[in-house]
Amino acid sequence: MYALLIASIARPDDSDWSADFRIGGNGGVYFLAQPGEFWVEVEKQDRNFLSRKTHVRAILFGPDRSVLADEILPHMGMKKGDGAGPVQRLRFSVTVPRTGVYGLSITASEDRLGEDMSWGIKTNCSRYLVETSRGHKDERHQEPLSLRNGKPGDVCFLPRTGEFTIDGAGCAPGTLRLVDGAGTQLGFITVGKDGKFLHTIPAEIGRENVPWKLELSKAQCSKLNIDGVTRWDKSDGNYSDLSLWAPKTASWFSYHQNRWLITPYKQRIDVAPGSAGEVTVEIHNNAPIARTIDLNVEFPSPETWEATLSTNSVQLEANQVATVTLRYDVPESGDIWPCHVRATPRDETGFSTYVTVDLRSDQGQSSDPLTLPVVLRPFVHENAQFGYRAGYPLSGEVYFDTDNKPIISAENAVNILRDGEWERVRSAGQNKGVSAPFSLLTSKVAFDSDNDRYAVATQNGRPVLLHGTAAGDWTSYPIPGKGVIDIEQFSGHNTPQGPPPFVRITRTASDSKLRWRRVNDLALFLPEKNQDGSIRIGEPIMLSRKCIGMSSHSGIPSTIVSRGSKVHVAWGEATDPEENIPGVPSYVATFDRETGILSAPTLVGYGPPANDVHNTPCITMDSKGYLHVLVGTHARTFQYTHSLKSNDSSGGWTTAEDISPGLRQTYVGLVCDLNDTLHLVFRHRRTDTDYFPASWYMTLAYMKKPVDGGWSEPQPLVIAPFSEYSIFYHRLTIDRKGALFLSYDHWSTYWFYRTDRRETRRALITRSAGKDVWKLVTDKW
């Protein structure tokens, strides 16, 4: 569909820059490209301030996120302190068949903040915006511009509507001039001898002429911050975290208002030749005013076929989304039938772009066994590779009731499969019988021996336990206090007779010097079912005043397992920072419902490093009632231990041992199957060169331990599309027959890539009981 020529990499001996700008940080560029030749030249220079091998990866992609080129500008091999390396250049050229938004992604190995390299571009595309964005930091999101040109230059930007501040540090002394889009001078800003300045723009200055322009006699500034451009608050609304600017006024175009205008960017749909069907696209108005968006179908070649939209235009209020249906009738002949859906705002901006619907002859690829690992590539995930399309709610993991029917908490609803259709429960009756909507607090769903189902939510601003019967009646019961709630979910051999126990984790202190140290009260609740079927929550039972907390966004570990009258709880504790201990101490305690006695906590292991909330332990039990605990770690090796007595946390434990030498593991996901084999999924940091020769990277990995054997070697299941930091938000569950279900969604450290999409890329794969084969889950349960 695209003609592409990549020129060879040039390594000139001089350090002259010909790019329109030179900056630090990572990020990328969006281009509003017109039909014809489009080229962009990327320039990169190693700074060698630090001991990093900054191999810069440049990815050119089309409006539908088809990757047109993926190339490396390598580190030149110089050492720390050697001074700046030579400028390297890489030229991309493509023939643009139709108007649309193209993009360029820039990332650097070993340098996710873009500190030790500089980059810039020049292009024949007249309209483009730069997004300066880096890898994430565990703090407030800011993307200060790091200007390194040393020549006169401009920063053009969309001004915030209210009062805002521009400030800088490490800037070339002199005077900066601020003008609006009509060229009207708005003021001068003086940079002090210390290289700093601070300037506040009052709200009453008109914003009708945009973009504004900050003129610099020397574009040299270590940190240039503009409220609403490089740092944000609630007043920025839909433009938050969108660090867009331009080096010249003429290149500006209306990307802010049209971000995510039409999505998904590309959908692969496997169909039978001669079949008819439909698919939907979403139209999103990111502008602060109402607009009309015109729509039409286009074909990449003169050969056309039947494809019609449910409407040719939509009227949207600010921040409103509309779903539009594309109905298709594919020919009897052929095997690929692509078409495009174009979206054009009815205004004077000239903005227009499109998405692709890629219909293909169904080869059954989405239901075939997966060849592992699944290697994600930039913009090429499960749908593009396998034709994966979920016919079920996708944003949460799946649990199974005692009849082995699936239930999923997703999209702020408890979703129950009834007669082949998903029923969404969004409200529940309160004490007085009046139904009210709820907001889920966790994606976990629990069950009791009556096959009633339970979830945790907020209703009218307070936490509640949701109780649903198999007949479909839902009632809520207030939970006293506040905090994080974790409920006992099925992990292989635990189905409580009555309502499932849950814990409440309430933060009482944090540590400004130790980011991951938290101190919490940990309280256990043992709800009971009354004779009329209603639920009595009961009083809290305090387990610990020093609980470290719970890390549940990935792994979603089990805190509780129970059998009969005994309820077993595992947790980690915060310790005195001055105390020299090997990690977060993990404890298990048992409450006996019959006797009303809470056992003393038993120390079962340490999860390094100390005072790190990532190191949440996970507990499960086998068919004989023995307790199994994996002690969580943060990029260290998990430790494993099990109880010496059945259904008893006080009768001794095996010595906690590393499950394998040298693994860098985080986020425990653990279940136990019908044969008492333990199954583990976790994030695995790797430093080999199998997939990313230049840097470390993350995988989603699997291990198992048979009842009489040791832990297997890690098996990579999913490879991240970029090196450096990633999360998979993985959740491992098991059904009543022992099949594993793994829900995951890749999260890249890089803001540019991560926030470019609007829809979820979450996928669900399964492994049948007793088989070493993983498959994508279709909509056939």
C-alpha positions in Angstrom: 0.0 0.0 0.0 3.0 2.3 0.4 6.1 2.9 -1.6 9.1 3.3 0.7 12.7 4.2 0.2 15.1 4.2 3.1 18.4 6.0 2.5 21.6 4.6 4.1 22.8 6.0 7.4 25.3 8.8 7.0 28.0 9.5 9.6 29.5 12.9 8.8 32.7 13.8 10.5 31.5 17.3 11.5 28.8 18.1 14.0 26.7 20.5 11.9 23.0 20.2 12.2 20.6 20.9 9.4 17.4 19.9 11.3 14.7 22.4 12.1 15.4 21.9 15.8 17.7 20.1 18.2 16.2 18.8 21.4 16.6 16.2 24.2 14.0 13.8 25.5 12.2 11.2 23.5 8.8 11.4 21.8 8.0 11.9 18.2 6.4 14.0 15.5 2.9 14.1 13.9 2.7 15.2 10.2 -0.5 16.2 8.3 0.8 14.8 5.0 -0.8 15.5 1.6 -0.7 13.2 -1.4 2.6 12.9 -3.2 6.2 12.5 -2.0 6.7 12.9 1.8 10.2 12.7 3.3 11.6 13.3 6.7 15.3 13.3 7.7 16.1 12.3 11.3 19.3 13.6 12.9 20.8 12.3 16.1 23.9 12.9 18.2 25.3 11.1 21.2 26.2 13.5 24.0 28.4 11.0 26.1 27.7 12.8 29.3 26.7 9.4 30.8 27.8 5.8 30.4 24.9 4.9 28.1 24.7 3.3 24.7 22.0 5.5 23.1 20.9 3.6 20.1 18.0 5.7 18.8 15.1 3.8 17.2 13.1 5.8 14.6 9.8 4.4 13.5 7.7 6.0 10.7 4.1 5.0 10.6 1.0 5.8 8.5 -2.4 7.2 9.5 -3.7 3.6 10.3 -0.5 3.0 12.2 1.0 0.7 9.6 4.7 0.7 10.2 6.5 2.0 7.1 10.0 1.9 8.5 11.8 0.9 11.7 15.5 1.8 11.8 18.3 2.3 14.3 20.7 5.3 14.6 23.4 3.4 16.6 25.5 4.7 19.4 28.9 5.6 18.0 30.9 3.7 20.6 32.4 6.7 22.4 32.9 6.7 26.1 31.6 9.0 28.9 33.4 12.3 28.8 34.6 11.9 25.2 32.3 14.8 24.2 29.6 14.9 21.6 29.7 12.4 18.8 29.2 13.1 15.1 25.7 13.9 13.8 24.0 10.9 12.2 21.3 11.2 9.6 18.6 8.9 8.4 16.2 9.7 5.6 12.7 8.2 5.2 10.7 8.7 2.0 7.2 7.6 1.2 4.6 8.2 -1.5 1.4 9.4 0.3 -1.7 8.1 -1.5 -4.2 10.2 0.5 -4.3 12.9 3.1 -3.8 11.7 6.7 -1.8 12.0 9.9 1.6 10.2 9.7 3.9 9.9 12.7 7.5 9.4 13.7 8.4 7.7 17.0 11.7 8.4 18.7 13.1 6.2 21.5 16.6 5.6 22.9 18.0 2.5 24.5 19.3 2.9 28.1 18.0 6.4 28.0 14.2 6.5 28.3 14.4 10.2 29.5 16.5 11.2 26.5 19.2 12.8 28.6 22.3 11.6 26.8 21.4 12.1 23.1 19.9 14.9 21.0 17.7 14.6 18.0 15.8 16.7 15.4 14.2 16.5 12.0 13.7 18.3 8.8 11.0 17.5 6.3 9.2 18.6 3.2 5.8 18.2 5.0 4.6 21.8 5.6 2.5 21.0 8.7 3.8 19.0 11.6 3.9 19.1 15.4 6.6 17.8 17.8 5.6 15.8 20.9 8.3 15.9 23.5 7.6 13.0 25.7 9.8 10.6 27.5 9.6 7.4 29.4 7.5 7.5 32.6 8.7 8.7 36.0 7.0 7.7 39.2 6.0 11.3 39.9 3.8 14.1 38.5 4.0 14.0 34.7 6.1 16.8 33.2 7.8 17.1 29.9 10.1 20.1 30.0 11.5 21.1 26.6 15.3 20.6 26.4 16.4 22.9 23.6 20.0 22.3 22.4 20.3 24.2 19.1 22.3 27.2 20.2 20.9 29.2 17.2 17.8 31.5 17.0 14.6 29.4 17.3 11.0 29.5 18.2 8.6 27.5 20.3 5.1 27.7 19.0 2.3 26.4 21.3 -1.4 26.4 22.1 -1.9 28.7 25.2 -3.9 27.5 28.1 -7.2 29.4 28.5 -6.6 30.6 32.0 -3.6 32.1 33.7 -0.4 30.2 33.1 3.3 30.4 33.7 6.3 30.0 31.5 9.6 29.4 33.2 13.1 28.1 32.3 16.4 27.0 33.8 19.8 26.5 32.1 18.8 29.0 29.4 21.0 31.3 27.4 20.9 34.8 29.0 19.0 37.4 27.0 15.5 38.5 26.1 12.7 36.3 24.9 9.8 37.7 22.9 6.2 36.4 23.2 3.8 37.0 20.3 0.3 35.6 19.4 -0.8 34.0 16.2 -1.5 37.3 14.5 2.0 38.6 15.3 0.9 40.9 18.1 3.6 41.4 20.7 2.5 40.1 24.1 5.6 40.9 26.0 9.3 40.4 26.7 10.8 38.0 29.1 14.3 38.5 30.5 16.5 35.6 31.2 18.8 36.3 34.2 22.5 35.7 34.3 21.8 32.5 36.2 20.0 31.2 33.2 16.5 31.3 34.8 13.3 33.1 34.2 9.7 33.1 35.4 6.8 34.8 33.6 3.1 34.7 34.3 0.5 35.4 31.6 -2.8 36.6 32.9 -6.1 35.0 31.9 -7.5 38.2 30.4 -5.1 38.3 27.4 -7.1 37.1 24.4 -6.5 33.6 23.1 -8.3 33.9 19.7 -5.1 34.0 17.6 -3.1 30.8 18.0 -0.6 29.4 18.1 1.5 31.7 20.3 5.2 31.9 19.7 8.1 32.3 22.1 11.1 33.7 20.1 14.5 32.8 21.4 17.6 34.5 20.2 19.5 31.4 21.2 17.4 28.1 21.4 19.5 26.9 24.4 17.5 25.9 27.5 17.9 22.9 29.7 14.4 23.0 31.0 11.6 25.1 29.4 8.2 24.6 31.0 4.9 26.0 29.8 1.7 25.3 31.8 -0.7 23.4 29.6 2.1 22.3 27.3 4.8 20.6 29.4 2.9 20.2 32.7 -0.8 20.1 33.4 -3.6 20.3 35.8 -7.4 19.5 35.7 -8.1 22.7 33.8 -6.3 21.3 30.7 -9.0 18.7 30.3 -8.5 16.6 27.1 -5.2 18.3 26.3 -3.6 17.0 29.5 -0.3 15.0 28.9 -0.2 16.1 25.3 3.1 17.9 25.0 2.8 19.3 21.5 4.7 22.3 20.1 6.2 23.4 16.7 9.5 25.1 15.8 7.6 27.5 13.4 4.1 28.9 13.2 3.6 27.8 9.6 3.9 24.1 10.5 1.0 24.3 13.1 -2.1 22.2 12.5 -5.1 21.3 14.7 -4.0 18.0 16.2 -5.1 18.9 19.8 -8.8 19.1 18.7 -8.5 16.0 16.5 -6.6 13.6 18.7 -8.3 10.2 18.5 -10.7 11.6 15.9 -11.4 8.2 14.5 -10.3 4.9 16.0 -9.3 2.1 16.1 -6.6 3.0 13.6 -6.6 -0.4 12.0 -8.8 -3.4 12.4 -8.2 -6.8 10.9 -11.4 -8.9 10.4 -11.2 -12.5 9.2 -14.2 -13.2 7.0 -15.4 -15.8 4.5 -15.4 -14.8 0.8 -18.9 -13.7 -0.3 -19.9 -13.0 3.3 -21.6 -9.9 4.8 -21.1 -8.3 8.1 -20.4 -5.1 10.0 -17.8 -3.5 12.1 -17.8 -0.3 14.2 -15.5 2.7 14.5 -15.6 5.4 17.1 -15.7 9.2 16.3 -14.4 11.3 19.1 -14.6 15.1 19.5 -11.5 16.2 21.5 -12.3 19.9 21.0 -13.9 22.1 23.7 -16.8 23.0 21.3 -19.5 21.1 19.4 -18.5 20.0 15.9 -19.7 18.1 12.9 -17.5 15.3 11.5 -18.1 14.2 7.9 -17.4 10.5 7.1 -16.8 8.6 3.9 -15.5 5.3 2.6 -12.4 5.1 0.4 -10.6 2.2 -1.3 -6.9 1.9 -1.8 -7.2 0.7 -5.4 -9.7 1.2 -8.3 -11.3 -2.1 -7.4 -14.2 -1.4 -5.1 -16.8 -3.6 -3.3 -19.9 -3.0 -1.2 -19.1 -1.0 2.0 -21.4 1.6 3.5 -21.6 3.6 6.6 -24.6 3.9 8.9 -24.2 7.7 8.6 -22.1 10.1 6.5 -21.8 12.7 9.3 -22.0 12.9 13.1 -22.7 16.0 15.3 -20.8 15.8 18.6 -20.7 17.9 21.7 -17.3 18.6 23.3 -15.7 15.3 24.4 -18.5 13.3 23.0 -18.0 9.9 21.3 -20.2 8.3 18.6 -20.2 4.8 17.3 -20.6 4.4 13.5 -21.2 1.1 11.8 -19.5 0.0 8.5 -21.5 -2.6 6.7 -19.7 -4.7 4.2 -20.4 -7.4 1.6 -17.1 -8.9 0.4 -16.6 -10.4 -3.1 -16.6 -14.1 -3.8 -13.1 -13.8 -5.2 -9.9 -12.7 -3.5 -8.4 -13.0 -0.1 -7.8 -9.4 1.1 -10.4 -6.6 0.9 -9.1 -3.4 2.6 -11.0 -0.1 2.8 -10.6 3.2 4.6 -13.0 5.3 6.6 -12.2 9.0 6.4 -13.1 11.5 9.0 -13.0 15.3 8.2 -14.2 18.0 10.7 -16.5 20.5 9.1 -14.4 23.5 9.8 -11.6 25.7 8.2 -8.6 23.8 9.6 -8.1 21.5 6.7 -7.7 18.5 9.0 -8.6 15.1 7.6 -7.4 11.5 8.4 -8.5 7.9 8.1 -8.5 4.4 9.5 -8.3 1.1 7.8 -10.6 -1.9 7.9 -8.6 -4.9 6.7 -10.9 -7.7 5.7 -9.1 -11.0 5.1 -10.1 -14.5 4.1 -10.5 -16.4 7.4 -7.7 -19.0 7.8 -8.6 -19.8 11.4 -5.5 -18.2 12.7 -7.1 -16.6 15.8 -8.1 -20.1 17.1 -4.8 -21.8 16.3 -2.4 -22.7 19.0 0.0 -19.8 19.6 3.6 -20.1 18.7 5.3 -18.7 21.8 6.4 -16.2 22.6 3.9 -13.7 21.1 6.3 -11.0 19.9 4.5 -7.7 20.0 5.8 -5.2 17.5 5.1 -1.4 17.5 1.5 -1.0 16.5 1.3 -4.7 15.6 -0.4 -6.5 18.4 -2.8 -9.5 18.6 -5.4 -8.3 16.2 -2.9 -7.4 13.5 -0.9 -10.6 13.9 -3.7 -13.2 14.4 -7.0 -11.5 13.6 -7.9 -11.6 17.3 -11.3 -10.0 18.1 -12.9 -10.5 21.5 -16.6 -11.2 21.6 -16.7 -10.5 25.3 -15.9 -7.7 27.7 -12.1 -7.3 27.6 -11.0 -4.8 30.2 -11.1 -7.3 33.1 -10.0 -10.8 33.8 -12.4 -13.8 33.7 -13.6 -15.8 36.7 -15.8 -18.9 36.7 -18.7 -19.7 39.0 -19.3 -23.1 40.5 -21.0 -24.2 37.3 -17.9 -23.1 35.3 -19.7 -20.2 33.7 -17.6 -17.1 32.9 -18.1 -13.8 34.7 -16.1 -10.7 34.0 -15.9 -7.4 35.9 -15.2 -4.9 33.1 -16.3 -1.6 31.8 -17.7 -0.7 35.2 -20.1 -3.6 35.1 -20.4 -7.2 36.3 -20.8 -9.1 33.0 -22.5 -12.5 33.1 -22.9 -14.8 30.2 -26.5 -16.0 29.9 -27.8 -18.0 26.9 -24.9 -16.8 24.8 -25.4 -13.1 25.5 -23.5 -10.9 28.0 -25.7 -9.4 30.6 -24.3 -6.2 32.2 -25.1 -5.5 35.8 -24.4 -1.8 36.6 -26.7 -1.2 39.6 -27.7 -3.0 42.8 -30.4 -2.6 45.4 -29.6 -0.9 48.7 -30.8 -1.7 52.2 -34.2 -0.1 51.5 -34.6 -1.8 48.2 -33.8 1.2 46.0 -31.4 0.4 43.2 -28.5 2.6 42.5 -25.5 2.5 40.2 -22.1 1.4 41.4 -18.5 1.9 40.5 -16.3 -1.2 40.8 -13.3 -1.0 43.1 -11.6 -4.1 41.9 -12.0 -6.5 38.9 -12.1 -9.6 41.2 -15.3 -11.6 41.3 -15.9 -14.2 44.1 -18.3 -17.0 44.7 -19.7 -19.1 47.5 -20.9 -22.7 47.6 -24.5 -21.6 46.7 -23.0 -20.1 43.5 -23.8 -16.6 44.6 -21.4 -14.1 43.3 -19.7 -11.1 45.0 -17.7 -8.0 44.0 -16.5 -4.8 45.7 -17.6 -1.4 44.6 -18.5 2.1 45.7 -22.1 3.3 45.8 -23.2 6.8 46.8 -19.6 7.5 47.6 -18.9 4.7 50.1 -17.5 1.1 49.7 -20.0 -1.7 49.4 -20.0 -5.5 49.0 -22.1 -6.5 46.0 -24.0 -9.7 46.4 -25.7 -11.4 43.4 -27.8 -14.5 43.3 -27.7 -17.0 40.4 -31.2 -15.7 39.5 -29.8 -12.3 38.8 -30.8 -10.3 41.9 -28.1 -7.9 43.2 -27.9 -6.1 46.5 -25.2 -3.9 48.1 -24.1 -3.8 51.7 -22.0 -1.0 53.1 -18.4 -1.7 54.2 -17.3 0.4 57.2 -14.2 2.6 56.9 -12.2 3.3 53.9 -9.2 1.9 52.0 -8.3 -0.8 49.5 -10.5 -3.9 49.6 -9.3 -7.3 48.5 -11.7 -10.2 48.4 -11.0 -13.9 48.3 -11.2 -15.2 44.7 -11.1 -18.7 43.5 -7.5 -19.8 42.9 -7.9 -23.6 42.4 -9.2 -25.2 45.6 -11.0 -22.6 47.7 -14.7 -22.0 47.6 -16.1 -20.7 50.9 -19.3 -22.0 52.2 -20.7 -18.6 52.8 -19.9 -15.0 51.6 -16.1 -14.7 50.9 -13.9 -13.1 53.4 -12.2 -9.8 52.4 -9.6 -7.5 53.9 -9.5 -3.7 54.1 -6.1 -2.0 53.7 -6.1 1.6 55.1 -3.1 3.7 54.7 -1.9 5.5 57.9 1.5 6.7 56.8 3.8 7.1 53.9 7.5 8.0 53.6 8.7 10.9 51.6 12.2 9.5 51.5 11.2 6.0 50.5 8.8 6.1 47.6 7.5 2.6 47.9 7.2 2.5 51.7 3.6 2.6 53.0 2.2 1.8 56.4 -1.4 0.5 56.5 -3.9 -1.1 58.9 -4.9 -4.5 57.7 -8.3 -5.6 58.8 -10.2 -8.9 58.0 -14.0 -9.0 57.5 -15.9 -12.3 57.7 -19.4 -11.5 56.2 -22.2 -14.0 56.9 -25.4 -14.9 55.1 -28.6 -14.5 57.1 -31.5 -16.9 56.8 -33.4 -14.5 54.5 -30.4 -14.5 52.1 -29.2 -11.0 53.2 -25.6 -10.3 54.2 -24.2 -9.2 57.5 -20.8 -7.6 57.0 -19.6 -8.0 60.6 -16.9 -6.2 62.6 -13.3 -5.8 61.4 -10.6 -8.0 62.8 -7.3 -6.2 63.0 -4.4 -8.3 61.6 -1.6 -5.8 61.3 -0.8 -2.1 61.9 2.3 -2.2 59.7 1.0 -3.8 56.4 3.1 -2.5 53.4 -0.1 -2.4 51.3 -1.0 -4.3 48.1 0.3 -4.1 44.6 -2.6 -5.4 42.5 -2.6 -3.7 39.1 -0.4 -6.6 37.8 -0.5 -10.2 38.9 -3.5 -9.4 41.1 -2.2 -11.7 43.8 -4.5 -13.6 46.2 -4.4 -12.3 49.7 -6.9 -14.8 51.2 -7.7 -18.5 50.9 -10.1 -20.4 53.1 -11.4 -23.9 53.7 -14.0 -24.9 56.2 -13.9 -22.6 59.2 -10.4 -21.5 58.6 -9.4 -18.3 56.8 -5.8 -17.7 55.9 -4.4 -14.3 55.0 -0.9 -13.4 53.7 0.6 -9.9 53.7 3.9 -8.0 53.8 4.9 -5.4 56.4 6.8 -2.1 56.4 9.8 -2.0 58.6 12.1 0.6 60.2 14.2 2.0 57.4 17.2 1.9 59.7 16.8 -1.8 60.2 19.0 -4.0 58.1 16.8 -6.8 56.8 16.8 -8.8 53.5 13.4 -7.6 52.3 9.7 -7.1 53.0 8.8 -9.6 55.7 5.8 -11.8 54.6 3.4 -13.2 57.2 0.5 -15.6 57.2 -2.2 -15.7 59.9 -5.3 -17.8 60.3 -8.7 -17.0 61.8 -10.9 -19.9 62.8 -14.6 -19.0 62.5 -15.7 -21.8 64.8 -13.4 -20.9 67.7 -13.2 -17.1 67.0 -9.4 -17.4 67.5 -6.9 -15.5 65.4 -3.5 -17.2 65.2 -0.2 -15.3 65.8 1.3 -14.2 62.4 3.9 -16.6 61.1 6.9 -15.1 59.2 7.3 -17.2 56.0 10.0 -15.2 54.1 11.4 -11.9 52.9 10.8 -10.2 49.6 13.7 -7.9 48.5 14.1 -5.0 48.7 12.7 -3.9 52.0 9.9 -1.4 52.3 8.6 -1.8 48.8 4.9 -2.2 48.2 5.6 -4.1 45.0 6.6 -7.1 47.1 3.1 -8.4 47.8 3.0 -12.1 48.7 0.5 -14.4 47.1 -1.2 -17.4 48.8 -3.1 -20.4 47.4 -3.9 -23.9 48.6 -3.9 -27.4 47.0 -6.5 -30.1 47.1 -5.2 -31.5 50.4 -5.4 -28.1 52.1 -1.6 -27.3 52.2 -0.9 -23.6 51.9 1.5 -22.3 49.2 3.0 -18.8 49.3 5.2 -17.0 46.8 6.9 -14.1 48.4 6.8 -11.1 46.0 9.8 -9.1 45.0 10.7 -6.1 42.8 13.0 -7.2 40.0 14.4 -9.9 42.3 13.7 -13.7 42.5 10.5 -14.8 44.1 10.8 -17.1 47.1 8.6 -20.1 47.6 7.4 -21.8 50.7 4.5 -24.1 51.8 2.9 -25.1 55.0 3.9 -28.4 56.8 0.3 -29.0 57.9 -2.9 -29.0 56.0 -5.2 -26.0 56.5 -2.9 -24.6 59.2 -0.5 -21.6 59.1 0.9 -22.2 62.6 2.2 -25.8 62.1 5.4 -24.8 60.4 6.6 -23.9 56.9 9.4 -25.0 54.6 12.4 -22.6 54.4 11.6 -20.0 51.8 13.9 -20.5 48.8 14.4 -18.8 45.4 12.4 -20.5 42.8 15.3 -20.2 40.3 18.7 -18.5 40.4 19.1 -15.0 39.2 15.6 -14.2 37.9 14.4 -10.6 38.0 10.7 -11.1 38.7 7.9 -8.7 39.7 4.1 -9.1 40.2 3.0 -12.6 41.3 0.1 -14.3 39.6 -0.4 -17.8 41.1 -3.0 -20.5 40.9 -3.2 -24.3 41.7 -4.8 -26.8 39.3 -6.7 -30.0 39.9 -3.4 -32.1 40.0 -1.9 -29.6 42.6 0.5 -28.2 40.0 1.3 -24.6 40.8 1.2 -22.1 37.8 2.9 -18.8 37.9 2.9 -15.8 35.6 5.0 -12.7 36.2 6.9 -9.9 34.6 10.4 -10.9 33.8 13.2 -8.4 33.2 15.8 -9.8 30.7 19.2 -8.6 29.6 19.9 -11.0 26.8 20.1 -10.0 23.2 17.4 -12.3 21.8 15.0 -9.6 21.0 16.6 -6.3 21.8 20.4 -6.4 21.2 21.0 -2.9 22.6 19.2 -2.9 25.9 17.2 -4.7 28.6 13.6 -5.4 28.1 10.5 -7.0 29.8 8.6 -10.2 29.0 5.5 -11.8 30.4 6.7 -15.2 31.6 5.3 -18.5 32.8 6.6 -21.2 35.2 5.0 -24.2 36.8 5.8 -26.6 39.7 4.3 -30.1 39.8 3.4 -31.5 43.2 6.5 -33.6 43.5 8.9 -31.5 41.4 10.8 -28.3 41.2 10.0 -25.1 39.3 10.3 -25.1 35.5 12.5 -22.7 33.6 10.8 -19.4 32.7 8.9 -19.6 29.4 8.4 -16.2 27.8 4.8 -15.8 26.7 4.8 -12.2 25.5 7.6 -10.0 24.4 7.2 -6.2 24.7 7.4 -4.1 21.5 10.0 -1.7 22.9 13.0 -2.2 25.1 13.3 -0.6 28.6 10.5 -0.6 31.0 7.1 -2.2 30.5 4.1 -3.5 32.4 1.6 -6.1 31.2 -1.2 -5.6 33.8 -1.5 -9.4 33.8 -4.1 -11.3 35.7 -4.0 -15.1 35.9 -7.1 -17.0 36.8 -8.2 -20.7 36.6 -11.6 -22.3 35.9 -13.2 -25.2 37.7 -11.7 -27.7 35.3 -8.2 -26.5 35.7 -7.8 -24.4 32.5 -5.7 -21.3 32.9 -6.8 -17.9 31.7 -4.3 -15.1 31.3 -5.5 -11.5 30.7 -2.9 -8.9 29.8 -2.4 -5.5 28.2 1.1 -4.1 27.3 2.0 -0.7 28.8 5.1 0.9 27.5 7.1 3.4 29.5 7.1 5.7 26.4 4.3 8.3 26.6 4.2 8.9 22.8 3.4 5.3 22.0 1.3 4.5 25.0 -1.1 7.5 24.7 -1.4 7.4 20.9 -4.2 4.9 21.1 -7.6 5.3 22.7 -8.9 1.7 22.8 -7.6 -1.1 24.9 -5.2 -3.7 23.4 -5.9 -6.2 26.2 -5.9 -9.8 25.2 -7.0 -13.1 26.8 -5.2 -16.4 26.3 -5.9 -19.8 27.8 -4.1 -23.0 28.5 -6.3 -26.2 28.7 -5.8 -28.4 31.7 -2.8 -30.7 31.4 -1.7 -29.3 28.0 1.3 -27.1 27.3 -0.6 -25.2 24.5 -1.8 -21.6 24.8 -4.5 -20.1 22.6 -6.3 -16.8 22.2 -9.8 -17.0 23.7 -12.5 -16.7 21.1 -16.1 -15.9 22.0 -16.9 -19.6 22.3 -16.7 -20.6 26.0 
